[in-house]
Amino acid sequence: MMPDVRITDDSTPQDVLIRAMKKEAFAAEFYAAAAKATDLPQAQNLFAHLSAEETQHKGMLETWYDDHILTDN
């Protein structure tokens, strides 16, 4: 589980990436919930697509984090 990180002037690249991953995860969950909350097929498709995009963004950040941050520790 990743710690909750606030971005400040003293934030490290690791802090920023952790916060970004959390925001992408939140956005993916938000869009998935929105897809379930509507009965309109076009809206469901849109929200499902947006959720998948945010999940992909999170995955890209996680890969970069693993490749560049974890190797430094």
PQR file of N, CA, C, O and H, with PARSE charges and radii, in Angstrom:
ATOM      1  N   MET A   1       0.837  -1.178   0.000 -0.4000 1.5000
ATOM      2  CA  MET A   1       0.000   0.000   0.000 -0.0000 2.0000
ATOM      3  C   MET A   1       0.885   1.245   0.000  0.5500 1.7000
ATOM      4  O   MET A   1       1.816   1.364   0.796 -0.5500 1.4000
ATOM      5  N   MET A   2       0.579   2.152  -0.894 -0.4000 1.5000
ATOM      6  CA  MET A   2       1.398   3.360  -0.982 -0.0000 2.0000
ATOM      7  C   MET A   2       0.899   4.418  -0.002  0.5500 1.7000
ATOM      8  O   MET A   2      -0.306   4.557   0.208 -0.5500 1.4000
ATOM      9  H   MET A   2      -0.177   2.055  -1.541  0.4000 1.0000
ATOM     10  N   PRO A   3       1.832   5.167   0.599 -0.5600 1.5000
ATOM     11  CA  PRO A   3       1.423   6.213   1.537  0.2800 2.0000
ATOM     12  C   PRO A   3       0.743   7.362   0.795  0.5500 1.7000
ATOM     13  O   PRO A   3       0.989   7.585  -0.390 -0.5500 1.4000
ATOM     14  N   ASP A   4      -0.126   8.097   1.523 -0.4000 1.5000
ATOM     15  CA  ASP A   4      -0.740   9.282   0.951 -0.0000 2.0000
ATOM     16  C   ASP A   4       0.313  10.382   0.957  0.5500 1.7000
ATOM     17  O   ASP A   4       0.914  10.659   1.995 -0.5500 1.4000
ATOM     18  H   ASP A   4      -0.326   7.916   2.486  0.4000 1.0000
ATOM     19  N   VAL A   5       0.537  11.005  -0.177 -0.4000 1.5000
ATOM     20  CA  VAL A   5       1.600  11.986  -0.318 -0.0000 2.0000
ATOM     21  C   VAL A   5       1.012  13.302  -0.795  0.5500 1.7000
ATOM     22  O   VAL A   5       0.233  13.330  -1.747 -0.5500 1.4000
ATOM     23  H   VAL A   5       0.048  10.780  -1.021  0.4000 1.0000
ATOM     24  N   ARG A   6       1.378  14.373  -0.147 -0.4000 1.5000
ATOM     25  CA  ARG A   6       0.998  15.717  -0.574 -0.0000 2.0000
ATOM     26  C   ARG A   6       2.167  16.317  -1.348  0.5500 1.7000
ATOM     27  O   ARG A   6       3.328  16.124  -0.988 -0.5500 1.4000
ATOM     28  H   ARG A   6       2.012  14.349   0.626  0.4000 1.0000
ATOM     29  N   ILE A   7       1.851  17.035  -2.398 -0.4000 1.5000
ATOM     30  CA  ILE A   7       2.902  17.650  -3.208 -0.0000 2.0000
ATOM     31  C   ILE A   7       3.200  19.041  -2.651  0.5500 1.7000
ATOM     32  O   ILE A   7       2.308  19.874  -2.495 -0.5500 1.4000
ATOM     33  H   ILE A   7       0.908  17.191  -2.691  0.4000 1.0000
ATOM     34  N   THR A   8       4.475  19.264  -2.356 -0.4000 1.5000
ATOM     35  CA  THR A   8       4.950  20.557  -1.858 -0.0000 2.0000
ATOM     36  C   THR A   8       6.202  20.932  -2.636  0.5500 1.7000
ATOM     37  O   THR A   8       6.645  20.194  -3.517 -0.5500 1.4000
ATOM     38  H   THR A   8       5.200  18.587  -2.483  0.4000 1.0000
ATOM     39  N   ASP A   9       6.763  22.077  -2.306 -0.4000 1.5000
ATOM     40  CA  ASP A   9       8.008  22.500  -2.946 -0.0000 2.0000
ATOM     41  C   ASP A   9       9.150  21.531  -2.656  0.5500 1.7000
ATOM     42  O   ASP A   9      10.128  21.478  -3.401 -0.5500 1.4000
ATOM     43  H   ASP A   9       6.403  22.676  -1.591  0.4000 1.0000
ATOM     44  N   ASP A  10       9.026  20.768  -1.574 -0.4000 1.5000
ATOM     45  CA  ASP A  10      10.076  19.832  -1.180 -0.0000 2.0000
ATOM     46  C   ASP A  10       9.825  18.406  -1.667  0.5500 1.7000
ATOM     47  O   ASP A  10      10.586  17.496  -1.337 -0.5500 1.4000
ATOM     48  H   ASP A  10       8.231  20.812  -0.968  0.4000 1.0000
ATOM     49  N   SER A  11       8.774  18.209  -2.441 -0.4000 1.5000
ATOM     50  CA  SER A  11       8.434  16.859  -2.915 -0.0000 2.0000
ATOM     51  C   SER A  11       9.516  16.304  -3.824  0.5500 1.7000
ATOM     52  O   SER A  11      10.131  17.021  -4.613 -0.5500 1.4000
ATOM     53  H   SER A  11       8.156  18.949  -2.708  0.4000 1.0000
ATOM     54  N   THR A  12       9.726  15.014  -3.688 -0.4000 1.5000
ATOM     55  CA  THR A  12      10.698  14.314  -4.532 -0.0000 2.0000
ATOM     56  C   THR A  12       9.979  13.779  -5.775  0.5500 1.7000
ATOM     57  O   THR A  12       8.749  13.721  -5.806 -0.5500 1.4000
ATOM     58  H   THR A  12       9.227  14.431  -3.047  0.4000 1.0000
ATOM     59  N   PRO A  13      10.740  13.391  -6.788 -0.5600 1.5000
ATOM     60  CA  PRO A  13      10.096  12.737  -7.934  0.2800 2.0000
ATOM     61  C   PRO A  13       9.279  11.523  -7.507  0.5500 1.7000
ATOM     62  O   PRO A  13       8.220  11.266  -8.080 -0.5500 1.4000
ATOM     63  N   GLN A  14       9.746  10.776  -6.516 -0.4000 1.5000
ATOM     64  CA  GLN A  14       8.999   9.629  -6.012 -0.0000 2.0000
ATOM     65  C   GLN A  14       7.654  10.071  -5.444  0.5500 1.7000
ATOM     66  O   GLN A  14       6.631   9.442  -5.715 -0.5500 1.4000
ATOM     67  H   GLN A  14      10.606  10.985  -6.050  0.4000 1.0000
ATOM     68  N   ASP A  15       7.647  11.144  -4.662 -0.4000 1.5000
ATOM     69  CA  ASP A  15       6.403  11.667  -4.101 -0.0000 2.0000
ATOM     70  C   ASP A  15       5.418  12.039  -5.208  0.5500 1.7000
ATOM     71  O   ASP A  15       4.231  11.722  -5.125 -0.5500 1.4000
ATOM     72  H   ASP A  15       8.477  11.656  -4.442  0.4000 1.0000
ATOM     73  N   VAL A  16       5.909  12.699  -6.221 -0.4000 1.5000
ATOM     74  CA  VAL A  16       5.048  13.150  -7.316 -0.0000 2.0000
ATOM     75  C   VAL A  16       4.468  11.955  -8.071  0.5500 1.7000
ATOM     76  O   VAL A  16       3.286  11.948  -8.412 -0.5500 1.4000
ATOM     77  H   VAL A  16       6.873  12.957  -6.288  0.4000 1.0000
ATOM     78  N   LEU A  17       5.291  10.955  -8.330 -0.4000 1.5000
ATOM     79  CA  LEU A  17       4.799   9.764  -9.031 -0.0000 2.0000
ATOM     80  C   LEU A  17       3.771   9.003  -8.203  0.5500 1.7000
ATOM     81  O   LEU A  17       2.772   8.529  -8.745 -0.5500 1.4000
ATOM     82  H   LEU A  17       6.251  10.960  -8.052  0.4000 1.0000
ATOM     83  N   ILE A  18       3.998   8.881  -6.916 -0.4000 1.5000
ATOM     84  CA  ILE A  18       3.031   8.201  -6.054 -0.0000 2.0000
ATOM     85  C   ILE A  18       1.697   8.937  -6.092  0.5500 1.7000
ATOM     86  O   ILE A  18       0.644   8.314  -6.230 -0.5500 1.4000
ATOM     87  H   ILE A  18       4.809   9.267  -6.476  0.4000 1.0000
ATOM     88  N   ARG A  19       1.740  10.246  -5.971 -0.4000 1.5000
ATOM     89  CA  ARG A  19       0.505  11.039  -6.013 -0.0000 2.0000
ATOM     90  C   ARG A  19      -0.181  10.881  -7.369  0.5500 1.7000
ATOM     91  O   ARG A  19      -1.403  10.739  -7.431 -0.5500 1.4000
ATOM     92  H   ARG A  19       2.596  10.752  -5.860  0.4000 1.0000
ATOM     93  N   ALA A  20       0.581  10.903  -8.439 -0.4000 1.5000
ATOM     94  CA  ALA A  20       0.007  10.758  -9.784 -0.0000 2.0000
ATOM     95  C   ALA A  20      -0.661   9.395  -9.947  0.5500 1.7000
ATOM     96  O   ALA A  20      -1.753   9.302 -10.507 -0.5500 1.4000
ATOM     97  H   ALA A  20       1.573  11.019  -8.389  0.4000 1.0000
ATOM     98  N   MET A  21      -0.014   8.345  -9.465 -0.4000 1.5000
ATOM     99  CA  MET A  21      -0.609   7.005  -9.563 -0.0000 2.0000
ATOM    100  C   MET A  21      -1.919   6.930  -8.785  0.5500 1.7000
ATOM    101  O   MET A  21      -2.885   6.322  -9.245 -0.5500 1.4000
ATOM    102  H   MET A  21       0.874   8.420  -9.010  0.4000 1.0000
ATOM    103  N   LYS A  22      -1.950   7.549  -7.603 -0.4000 1.5000
ATOM    104  CA  LYS A  22      -3.178   7.552  -6.812 -0.0000 2.0000
ATOM    105  C   LYS A  22      -4.287   8.318  -7.521  0.5500 1.7000
ATOM    106  O   LYS A  22      -5.445   7.901  -7.494 -0.5500 1.4000
ATOM    107  H   LYS A  22      -1.165   8.043  -7.228  0.4000 1.0000
ATOM    108  N   LYS A  23      -3.945   9.423  -8.149 -0.4000 1.5000
ATOM    109  CA  LYS A  23      -4.957  10.207  -8.865 -0.0000 2.0000
ATOM    110  C   LYS A  23      -5.485   9.443 -10.076  0.5500 1.7000
ATOM    111  O   LYS A  23      -6.680   9.503 -10.369 -0.5500 1.4000
ATOM    112  H   LYS A  23      -3.004   9.761  -8.171  0.4000 1.0000
ATOM    113  N   GLU A  24      -4.620   8.730 -10.779 -0.4000 1.5000
ATOM    114  CA  GLU A  24      -5.065   7.925 -11.916 -0.0000 2.0000
ATOM    115  C   GLU A  24      -5.985   6.799 -11.443  0.5500 1.7000
ATOM    116  O   GLU A  24      -6.991   6.506 -12.090 -0.5500 1.4000
ATOM    117  H   GLU A  24      -3.649   8.680 -10.541  0.4000 1.0000
ATOM    118  N   ALA A  25      -5.645   6.171 -10.321 -0.4000 1.5000
ATOM    119  CA  ALA A  25      -6.486   5.098  -9.784 -0.0000 2.0000
ATOM    120  C   ALA A  25      -7.852   5.646  -9.378  0.5500 1.7000
ATOM    121  O   ALA A  25      -8.879   5.018  -9.635 -0.5500 1.4000
ATOM    122  H   ALA A  25      -4.828   6.409  -9.796  0.4000 1.0000
ATOM    123  N   PHE A  26      -7.861   6.814  -8.746 -0.4000 1.5000
ATOM    124  CA  PHE A  26      -9.129   7.431  -8.355 -0.0000 2.0000
ATOM    125  C   PHE A  26      -9.973   7.736  -9.588  0.5500 1.7000
ATOM    126  O   PHE A  26     -11.174   7.467  -9.598 -0.5500 1.4000
ATOM    127  H   PHE A  26      -7.027   7.324  -8.537  0.4000 1.0000
ATOM    128  N   ALA A  27      -9.359   8.292 -10.618 -0.4000 1.5000
ATOM    129  CA  ALA A  27     -10.092   8.636 -11.838 -0.0000 2.0000
ATOM    130  C   ALA A  27     -10.671   7.382 -12.487  0.5500 1.7000
ATOM    131  O   ALA A  27     -11.810   7.399 -12.953 -0.5500 1.4000
ATOM    132  H   ALA A  27      -8.383   8.511 -10.610  0.4000 1.0000
ATOM    133  N   ALA A  28      -9.907   6.305 -12.523 -0.4000 1.5000
ATOM    134  CA  ALA A  28     -10.401   5.054 -13.109 -0.0000 2.0000
ATOM    135  C   ALA A  28     -11.620   4.544 -12.344  0.5500 1.7000
ATOM    136  O   ALA A  28     -12.605   4.125 -12.951 -0.5500 1.4000
ATOM    137  H   ALA A  28      -8.982   6.291 -12.144  0.4000 1.0000
ATOM    138  N   GLU A  29     -11.555   4.578 -11.018 -0.4000 1.5000
ATOM    139  CA  GLU A  29     -12.686   4.140 -10.196 -0.0000 2.0000
ATOM    140  C   GLU A  29     -13.891   5.057 -10.378  0.5500 1.7000
ATOM    141  O   GLU A  29     -15.028   4.589 -10.422 -0.5500 1.4000
ATOM    142  H   GLU A  29     -10.754   4.919 -10.525  0.4000 1.0000
ATOM    143  N   PHE A  30     -13.645   6.356 -10.482 -0.4000 1.5000
ATOM    144  CA  PHE A  30     -14.716   7.323 -10.675 -0.0000 2.0000
ATOM    145  C   PHE A  30     -15.469   7.046 -11.979  0.5500 1.7000
ATOM    146  O   PHE A  30     -16.699   6.992 -11.992 -0.5500 1.4000
ATOM    147  H   PHE A  30     -12.721   6.737 -10.446  0.4000 1.0000
ATOM    148  N   TYR A  31     -14.728   6.872 -13.067 -0.4000 1.5000
ATOM    149  CA  TYR A  31     -15.372   6.614 -14.355 -0.0000 2.0000
ATOM    150  C   TYR A  31     -16.074   5.262 -14.380  0.5500 1.7000
ATOM    151  O   TYR A  31     -17.130   5.127 -14.998 -0.5500 1.4000
ATOM    152  H   TYR A  31     -13.729   6.915 -13.056  0.4000 1.0000
ATOM    153  N   ALA A  32     -15.506   4.269 -13.723 -0.4000 1.5000
ATOM    154  CA  ALA A  32     -16.167   2.957 -13.653 -0.0000 2.0000
ATOM    155  C   ALA A  32     -17.499   3.072 -12.902  0.5500 1.7000
ATOM    156  O   ALA A  32     -18.494   2.461 -13.294 -0.5500 1.4000
ATOM    157  H   ALA A  32     -14.648   4.378 -13.222  0.4000 1.0000
ATOM    158  N   ALA A  33     -17.509   3.853 -11.829 -0.4000 1.5000
ATOM    159  CA  ALA A  33     -18.748   4.061 -11.076 -0.0000 2.0000
ATOM    160  C   ALA A  33     -19.756   4.849 -11.905  0.5500 1.7000
ATOM    161  O   ALA A  33     -20.956   4.578 -11.854 -0.5500 1.4000
ATOM    162  H   ALA A  33     -16.702   4.349 -11.511  0.4000 1.0000
ATOM    163  N   ALA A  34     -19.274   5.813 -12.660 -0.4000 1.5000
ATOM    164  CA  ALA A  34     -20.167   6.596 -13.512 -0.0000 2.0000
ATOM    165  C   ALA A  34     -20.803   5.710 -14.579  0.5500 1.7000
ATOM    166  O   ALA A  34     -21.977   5.876 -14.910 -0.5500 1.4000
ATOM    167  H   ALA A  34     -18.300   6.033 -12.702  0.4000 1.0000
ATOM    168  N   ALA A  35     -20.034   4.780 -15.111 -0.4000 1.5000
ATOM    169  CA  ALA A  35     -20.569   3.863 -16.126 -0.0000 2.0000
ATOM    170  C   ALA A  35     -21.706   3.017 -15.542  0.5500 1.7000
ATOM    171  O   ALA A  35     -22.704   2.754 -16.214 -0.5500 1.4000
ATOM    172  H   ALA A  35     -19.081   4.645 -14.842  0.4000 1.0000
ATOM    173  N   LYS A  36     -21.544   2.599 -14.291 -0.4000 1.5000
ATOM    174  CA  LYS A  36     -22.578   1.791 -13.642 -0.0000 2.0000
ATOM    175  C   LYS A  36     -23.799   2.619 -13.246  0.5500 1.7000
ATOM    176  O   LYS A  36     -24.896   2.081 -13.090 -0.5500 1.4000
ATOM    177  H   LYS A  36     -20.734   2.813 -13.745  0.4000 1.0000
ATOM    178  N   ALA A  37     -23.603   3.936 -13.085 -0.4000 1.5000
ATOM    179  CA  ALA A  37     -24.671   4.792 -12.574 -0.0000 2.0000
ATOM    180  C   ALA A  37     -25.625   5.295 -13.666  0.5500 1.7000
ATOM    181  O   ALA A  37     -26.647   5.913 -13.366 -0.5500 1.4000
ATOM    182  H   ALA A  37     -22.712   4.372 -13.212  0.4000 1.0000
ATOM    183  N   THR A  38     -25.294   5.032 -14.902 -0.4000 1.5000
ATOM    184  CA  THR A  38     -26.162   5.507 -15.982 -0.0000 2.0000
ATOM    185  C   THR A  38     -26.800   4.342 -16.731  0.5500 1.7000
ATOM    186  O   THR A  38     -26.255   3.240 -16.794 -0.5500 1.4000
ATOM    187  H   THR A  38     -24.465   4.530 -15.146  0.4000 1.0000
ATOM    188  N   ASP A  39     -27.958   4.618 -17.289 -0.4000 1.5000
ATOM    189  CA  ASP A  39     -28.638   3.612 -18.103 -0.0000 2.0000
ATOM    190  C   ASP A  39     -28.429   3.863 -19.596  0.5500 1.7000
ATOM    191  O   ASP A  39     -28.887   3.079 -20.427 -0.5500 1.4000
ATOM    192  H   ASP A  39     -28.401   5.513 -17.238  0.4000 1.0000
ATOM    193  N   LEU A  40     -27.748   4.937 -19.934 -0.4000 1.5000
ATOM    194  CA  LEU A  40     -27.534   5.288 -21.331 -0.0000 2.0000
ATOM    195  C   LEU A  40     -26.338   4.520 -21.898  0.5500 1.7000
ATOM    196  O   LEU A  40     -25.210   4.711 -21.442 -0.5500 1.4000
ATOM    197  H   LEU A  40     -27.376   5.574 -19.258  0.4000 1.0000
ATOM    198  N   PRO A  41     -26.570   3.665 -22.874 -0.5600 1.5000
ATOM    199  CA  PRO A  41     -25.470   2.856 -23.422  0.2800 2.0000
ATOM    200  C   PRO A  41     -24.288   3.683 -23.928  0.5500 1.7000
ATOM    201  O   PRO A  41     -23.138   3.296 -23.721 -0.5500 1.4000
ATOM    202  N   GLN A  42     -24.548   4.802 -24.580 -0.4000 1.5000
ATOM    203  CA  GLN A  42     -23.430   5.623 -25.073 -0.0000 2.0000
ATOM    204  C   GLN A  42     -22.613   6.192 -23.921  0.5500 1.7000
ATOM    205  O   GLN A  42     -21.386   6.244 -23.999 -0.5500 1.4000
ATOM    206  H   GLN A  42     -25.483   5.116 -24.748  0.4000 1.0000
ATOM    207  N   ALA A  43     -23.275   6.614 -22.866 -0.4000 1.5000
ATOM    208  CA  ALA A  43     -22.567   7.134 -21.694 -0.0000 2.0000
ATOM    209  C   ALA A  43     -21.794   6.014 -21.003  0.5500 1.7000
ATOM    210  O   ALA A  43     -20.663   6.220 -20.563 -0.5500 1.4000
ATOM    211  H   ALA A  43     -24.272   6.571 -22.803  0.4000 1.0000
ATOM    212  N   GLN A  44     -22.400   4.824 -20.905 -0.4000 1.5000
ATOM    213  CA  GLN A  44     -21.698   3.691 -20.318 -0.0000 2.0000
ATOM    214  C   GLN A  44     -20.422   3.390 -21.088  0.5500 1.7000
ATOM    215  O   GLN A  44     -19.369   3.160 -20.492 -0.5500 1.4000
ATOM    216  H   GLN A  44     -23.319   4.657 -21.262  0.4000 1.0000
ATOM    217  N   ASN A  45     -20.517   3.390 -22.408 -0.4000 1.5000
ATOM    218  CA  ASN A  45     -19.343   3.124 -23.242 -0.0000 2.0000
ATOM    219  C   ASN A  45     -18.276   4.189 -23.058  0.5500 1.7000
ATOM    220  O   ASN A  45     -17.090   3.874 -22.958 -0.5500 1.4000
ATOM    221  H   ASN A  45     -21.372   3.576 -22.892  0.4000 1.0000
ATOM    222  N   LEU A  46     -18.696   5.455 -23.011 -0.4000 1.5000
ATOM    223  CA  LEU A  46     -17.748   6.547 -22.816 -0.0000 2.0000
ATOM    224  C   LEU A  46     -17.029   6.407 -21.480  0.5500 1.7000
ATOM    225  O   LEU A  46     -15.801   6.468 -21.417 -0.5500 1.4000
ATOM    226  H   LEU A  46     -19.659   5.711 -23.092  0.4000 1.0000
ATOM    227  N   PHE A  47     -17.804   6.220 -20.409 -0.4000 1.5000
ATOM    228  CA  PHE A  47     -17.193   6.122 -19.082 -0.0000 2.0000
ATOM    229  C   PHE A  47     -16.311   4.883 -18.953  0.5500 1.7000
ATOM    230  O   PHE A  47     -15.268   4.938 -18.302 -0.5500 1.4000
ATOM    231  H   PHE A  47     -18.802   6.171 -20.459  0.4000 1.0000
ATOM    232  N   ALA A  48     -16.704   3.790 -19.548 -0.4000 1.5000
ATOM    233  CA  ALA A  48     -15.868   2.581 -19.527 -0.0000 2.0000
ATOM    234  C   ALA A  48     -14.556   2.835 -20.261  0.5500 1.7000
ATOM    235  O   ALA A  48     -13.491   2.409 -19.815 -0.5500 1.4000
ATOM    236  H   ALA A  48     -17.551   3.745 -20.077  0.4000 1.0000
ATOM    237  N   HIS A  49     -14.644   3.531 -21.384 -0.4000 1.5000
ATOM    238  CA  HIS A  49     -13.438   3.866 -22.156 -0.0000 2.0000
ATOM    239  C   HIS A  49     -12.519   4.771 -21.324  0.5500 1.7000
ATOM    240  O   HIS A  49     -11.310   4.548 -21.263 -0.5500 1.4000
ATOM    241  H   HIS A  49     -15.509   3.878 -21.747  0.4000 1.0000
ATOM    242  N   LEU A  50     -13.098   5.787 -20.689 -0.4000 1.5000
ATOM    243  CA  LEU A  50     -12.296   6.698 -19.869 -0.0000 2.0000
ATOM    244  C   LEU A  50     -11.657   5.971 -18.689  0.5500 1.7000
ATOM    245  O   LEU A  50     -10.511   6.249 -18.338 -0.5500 1.4000
ATOM    246  H   LEU A  50     -14.080   5.968 -20.739  0.4000 1.0000
ATOM    247  N   SER A  51     -12.388   5.044 -18.078 -0.4000 1.5000
ATOM    248  CA  SER A  51     -11.835   4.261 -16.986 -0.0000 2.0000
ATOM    249  C   SER A  51     -10.639   3.433 -17.460  0.5500 1.7000
ATOM    250  O   SER A  51      -9.617   3.359 -16.777 -0.5500 1.4000
ATOM    251  H   SER A  51     -13.319   4.818 -18.364  0.4000 1.0000
ATOM    252  N   ALA A  52     -10.775   2.819 -18.621 -0.4000 1.5000
ATOM    253  CA  ALA A  52      -9.675   2.021 -19.172 -0.0000 2.0000
ATOM    254  C   ALA A  52      -8.464   2.896 -19.479  0.5500 1.7000
ATOM    255  O   ALA A  52      -7.325   2.483 -19.261 -0.5500 1.4000
ATOM    256  H   ALA A  52     -11.605   2.879 -19.176  0.4000 1.0000
ATOM    257  N   GLU A  53      -8.707   4.099 -19.983 -0.4000 1.5000
ATOM    258  CA  GLU A  53      -7.598   5.022 -20.272 -0.0000 2.0000
ATOM    259  C   GLU A  53      -6.847   5.378 -18.993  0.5500 1.7000
ATOM    260  O   GLU A  53      -5.617   5.361 -18.964 -0.5500 1.4000
ATOM    261  H   GLU A  53      -9.632   4.434 -20.160  0.4000 1.0000
ATOM    262  N   GLU A  54      -7.592   5.701 -17.937 -0.4000 1.5000
ATOM    263  CA  GLU A  54      -6.952   6.063 -16.677 -0.0000 2.0000
ATOM    264  C   GLU A  54      -6.178   4.882 -16.098  0.5500 1.7000
ATOM    265  O   GLU A  54      -5.100   5.064 -15.532 -0.5500 1.4000
ATOM    266  H   GLU A  54      -8.591   5.715 -17.961  0.4000 1.0000
ATOM    267  N   THR A  55      -6.716   3.682 -16.236 -0.4000 1.5000
ATOM    268  CA  THR A  55      -6.020   2.485 -15.786 -0.0000 2.0000
ATOM    269  C   THR A  55      -4.728   2.300 -16.565  0.5500 1.7000
ATOM    270  O   THR A  55      -3.706   1.914 -15.997 -0.5500 1.4000
ATOM    271  H   THR A  55      -7.592   3.534 -16.696  0.4000 1.0000
ATOM    272  N   GLN A  56      -4.770   2.573 -17.857 -0.4000 1.5000
ATOM    273  CA  GLN A  56      -3.562   2.479 -18.686 -0.0000 2.0000
ATOM    274  C   GLN A  56      -2.528   3.521 -18.241  0.5500 1.7000
ATOM    275  O   GLN A  56      -1.339   3.215 -18.150 -0.5500 1.4000
ATOM    276  H   GLN A  56      -5.600   2.886 -18.318  0.4000 1.0000
ATOM    277  N   HIS A  57      -2.977   4.736 -17.969 -0.4000 1.5000
ATOM    278  CA  HIS A  57      -2.054   5.780 -17.501 -0.0000 2.0000
ATOM    279  C   HIS A  57      -1.381   5.360 -16.202  0.5500 1.7000
ATOM    280  O   HIS A  57      -0.173   5.529 -16.032 -0.5500 1.4000
ATOM    281  H   HIS A  57      -3.943   4.984 -18.043  0.4000 1.0000
ATOM    282  N   LYS A  58      -2.179   4.808 -15.283 -0.4000 1.5000
ATOM    283  CA  LYS A  58      -1.631   4.353 -13.998 -0.0000 2.0000
ATOM    284  C   LYS A  58      -0.579   3.272 -14.234  0.5500 1.7000
ATOM    285  O   LYS A  58       0.480   3.278 -13.606 -0.5500 1.4000
ATOM    286  H   LYS A  58      -3.160   4.671 -15.421  0.4000 1.0000
ATOM    287  N   GLY A  59      -0.873   2.357 -15.130 -0.4000 1.5000
ATOM    288  CA  GLY A  59       0.083   1.301 -15.443 -0.0000 2.0000
ATOM    289  C   GLY A  59       1.387   1.844 -16.009  0.5500 1.7000
ATOM    290  O   GLY A  59       2.466   1.352 -15.680 -0.5500 1.4000
ATOM    291  H   GLY A  59      -1.733   2.352 -15.641  0.4000 1.0000
ATOM    292  N   MET A  60       1.283   2.848 -16.851 -0.4000 1.5000
ATOM    293  CA  MET A  60       2.491   3.468 -17.419 -0.0000 2.0000
ATOM    294  C   MET A  60       3.328   4.119 -16.322  0.5500 1.7000
ATOM    295  O   MET A  60       4.553   4.000 -16.311 -0.5500 1.4000
ATOM    296  H   MET A  60       0.406   3.247 -17.118  0.4000 1.0000
ATOM    297  N   LEU A  61       2.651   4.812 -15.393 -0.4000 1.5000
ATOM    298  CA  LEU A  61       3.369   5.438 -14.285 -0.0000 2.0000
ATOM    299  C   LEU A  61       4.010   4.391 -13.381  0.5500 1.7000
ATOM    300  O   LEU A  61       5.137   4.572 -12.921 -0.5500 1.4000
ATOM    301  H   LEU A  61       1.656   4.908 -15.402  0.4000 1.0000
ATOM    302  N   GLU A  62       3.296   3.296 -13.125 -0.4000 1.5000
ATOM    303  CA  GLU A  62       3.843   2.224 -12.290 -0.0000 2.0000
ATOM    304  C   GLU A  62       5.080   1.602 -12.929  0.5500 1.7000
ATOM    305  O   GLU A  62       6.057   1.306 -12.241 -0.5500 1.4000
ATOM    306  H   GLU A  62       2.380   3.149 -13.499  0.4000 1.0000
ATOM    307  N   THR A  63       5.037   1.408 -14.226 -0.4000 1.5000
ATOM    308  CA  THR A  63       6.194   0.847 -14.922 -0.0000 2.0000
ATOM    309  C   THR A  63       7.392   1.789 -14.820  0.5500 1.7000
ATOM    310  O   THR A  63       8.511   1.357 -14.542 -0.5500 1.4000
ATOM    311  H   THR A  63       4.243   1.649 -14.785  0.4000 1.0000
ATOM    312  N   TRP A  64       7.147   3.077 -15.046 -0.4000 1.5000
ATOM    313  CA  TRP A  64       8.235   4.053 -14.964 -0.0000 2.0000
ATOM    314  C   TRP A  64       8.773   4.096 -13.543  0.5500 1.7000
ATOM    315  O   TRP A  64       9.986   4.145 -13.338 -0.5500 1.4000
ATOM    316  H   TRP A  64       6.238   3.428 -15.271  0.4000 1.0000
ATOM    317  N   TYR A  65       7.881   4.077 -12.560 -0.4000 1.5000
ATOM    318  CA  TYR A  65       8.278   4.078 -11.153 -0.0000 2.0000
ATOM    319  C   TYR A  65       9.158   2.864 -10.847  0.5500 1.7000
ATOM    320  O   TYR A  65      10.221   3.001 -10.241 -0.5500 1.4000
ATOM    321  H   TYR A  65       6.896   4.037 -12.726  0.4000 1.0000
ATOM    322  N   ASP A  66       8.716   1.686 -11.266 -0.4000 1.5000
ATOM    323  CA  ASP A  66       9.479   0.455 -11.032 -0.0000 2.0000
ATOM    324  C   ASP A  66      10.851   0.514 -11.697  0.5500 1.7000
ATOM    325  O   ASP A  66      11.854   0.105 -11.113 -0.5500 1.4000
ATOM    326  H   ASP A  66       7.852   1.576 -11.758  0.4000 1.0000
ATOM    327  N   ASP A  67      10.881   1.026 -12.921 -0.4000 1.5000
ATOM    328  CA  ASP A  67      12.131   1.045 -13.686 -0.0000 2.0000
ATOM    329  C   ASP A  67      13.106   2.108 -13.230  0.5500 1.7000
ATOM    330  O   ASP A  67      14.316   1.923 -13.365 -0.5500 1.4000
ATOM    331  H   ASP A  67      10.066   1.358 -13.395  0.4000 1.0000
ATOM    332  N   HIS A  68      12.612   3.231 -12.687 -0.4000 1.5000
ATOM    333  CA  HIS A  68      13.493   4.371 -12.396 -0.0000 2.0000
ATOM    334  C   HIS A  68      13.606   4.743 -10.933  0.5500 1.7000
ATOM    335  O   HIS A  68      14.632   5.276 -10.511 -0.5500 1.4000
ATOM    336  H   HIS A  68      11.629   3.380 -12.577  0.4000 1.0000
ATOM    337  N   ILE A  69      12.588   4.479 -10.159 -0.4000 1.5000
ATOM    338  CA  ILE A  69      12.627   4.848  -8.734 -0.0000 2.0000
ATOM    339  C   ILE A  69      13.047   3.670  -7.875  0.5500 1.7000
ATOM    340  O   ILE A  69      13.939   3.800  -7.037 -0.5500 1.4000
ATOM    341  H   ILE A  69      11.754   4.046 -10.501  0.4000 1.0000
ATOM    342  N   LEU A  70      12.419   2.530  -8.071 -0.4000 1.5000
ATOM    343  CA  LEU A  70      12.744   1.377  -7.234 -0.0000 2.0000
ATOM    344  C   LEU A  70      14.177   0.903  -7.425  0.5500 1.7000
ATOM    345  O   LEU A  70      14.770   0.353  -6.497 -0.5500 1.4000
ATOM    346  H   LEU A  70      11.694   2.425  -8.752  0.4000 1.0000
ATOM    347  N   THR A  71      14.733   1.100  -8.590 -0.4000 1.5000
ATOM    348  CA  THR A  71      16.109   0.670  -8.834 -0.0000 2.0000
ATOM    349  C   THR A  71      17.117   1.544  -8.080  0.5500 1.7000
ATOM    350  O   THR A  71      18.256   1.134  -7.854 -0.5500 1.4000
ATOM    351  H   THR A  71      14.251   1.547  -9.344  0.4000 1.0000
ATOM    352  N   ASP A  72      16.687   2.758  -7.692 -0.4000 1.5000
ATOM    353  CA  ASP A  72      17.576   3.674  -6.978 -0.0000 2.0000
ATOM    354  C   ASP A  72      17.599   3.416  -5.479  0.5500 1.7000
ATOM    355  O   ASP A  72      18.470   3.926  -4.774 -0.5500 1.4000
ATOM    356  H   ASP A  72      15.762   3.091  -7.875  0.4000 1.0000
ATOM    357  N   ASN A  73      16.647   2.626  -4.986 -0.4000 1.5000
ATOM    358  CA  ASN A  73      16.567   2.387  -3.528 -0.0000 2.0000
ATOM    359  C   ASN A  73      17.293   1.138  -3.146  0.5500 1.7000
ATOM    360  O   ASN A  73      17.331   0.782  -1.968 -0.5500 1.4000
ATOM    361  H   ASN A  73      15.940   2.211  -5.559  0.4000 1.0000
TER
END
